Amino acid sequence: MAGFRAFMEGVIVNFRGSRRVKRHNQMVVQVGTVDNKEKASKLIGKKVIWKTSAGKQLTGQITAAHGNSGALRVIFDTGMPGQSIGSKVDIE
């Protein structure tokens, strides 16, 4: 198929942060097919796109695995709004 691009879908789980400090441009993303750290490490470097309700696109990049159950750390170019938690992202 010409022009077909394979996307994976993930869900933004939460901001990355500690008990007192939240990093507003770093998010934790869970992908349904990724369930361990080895599979997650294969996705490092890929691009992530989140679409706002207004049609704008915010882009980020997968930088590391987060924990042992396959979650991903994504650093976005700008801060992310709280309404992005629980929404879907495209992974290229």
URQUIDA-V584323 format. One record per residue. N is the residue number from 1. RES is the residue in three letters. PHI is phi in degrees with one decimal (none if undefined). Layout:
BEGIN
N/RES/PHI, N/RES/PHI
END
This chain:
BEGIN
1/MET/none, 2/ALA/-74.9, 3/GLY/80.5, 4/PHE/-79.6, 5/ARG/-122.1, 6/ALA/-80.2, 7/PHE/-114.6, 8/MET/-105.1, 9/GLU/-112.3, 10/GLY/-132.4, 11/VAL/-124.9, 12/ILE/-73.1, 13/VAL/-91.7, 14/ASN/-170.3, 15/PHE/-70.0, 16/ARG/-87.0, 17/GLY/176.2, 18/SER/-104.4, 19/ARG/-64.0, 20/ARG/-108.9, 21/VAL/-118.0, 22/LYS/-110.9, 23/ARG/-100.5, 24/HIS/-76.5, 25/ASN/-105.5, 26/GLN/-115.4, 27/MET/-124.4, 28/VAL/-103.7, 29/VAL/-119.8, 30/GLN/-112.7, 31/VAL/-107.3, 32/GLY/-61.3, 33/THR/-85.8, 34/VAL/-99.8, 35/ASP/-128.4, 36/ASN/-149.4, 37/LYS/-66.2, 38/GLU/-65.4, 39/LYS/-65.8, 40/ALA/-66.2, 41/SER/-68.5, 42/LYS/-73.4, 43/LEU/-93.6, 44/ILE/-62.0, 45/GLY/98.8, 46/LYS/-76.1, 47/LYS/-90.1, 48/VAL/-122.3, 49/ILE/-125.5, 50/TRP/-115.3, 51/LYS/-102.6, 52/THR/-77.8, 53/SER/-68.2, 54/ALA/-85.6, 55/GLY/98.3, 56/LYS/-73.9, 57/GLN/-116.9, 58/LEU/-109.8, 59/THR/-111.2, 60/GLY/-149.4, 61/GLN/-136.9, 62/ILE/-75.3, 63/THR/-110.5, 64/ALA/-166.1, 65/ALA/-79.8, 66/HIS/-121.1, 67/GLY/84.2, 68/ASN/-103.3, 69/SER/-104.2, 70/GLY/93.1, 71/ALA/-73.5, 72/LEU/-120.7, 73/ARG/-96.2, 74/VAL/-124.6, 75/ILE/-104.7, 76/PHE/-92.7, 77/ASP/-66.9, 78/THR/-124.7, 79/GLY/-66.2, 80/MET/-102.2, 81/PRO/-76.5, 82/GLY/-64.1, 83/GLN/-69.7, 84/SER/-76.5, 85/ILE/-66.1, 86/GLY/91.1, 87/SER/-96.1, 88/LYS/-88.9, 89/VAL/-128.2, 90/ASP/-99.8, 91/ILE/-114.2, 92/GLU/-94.7
END
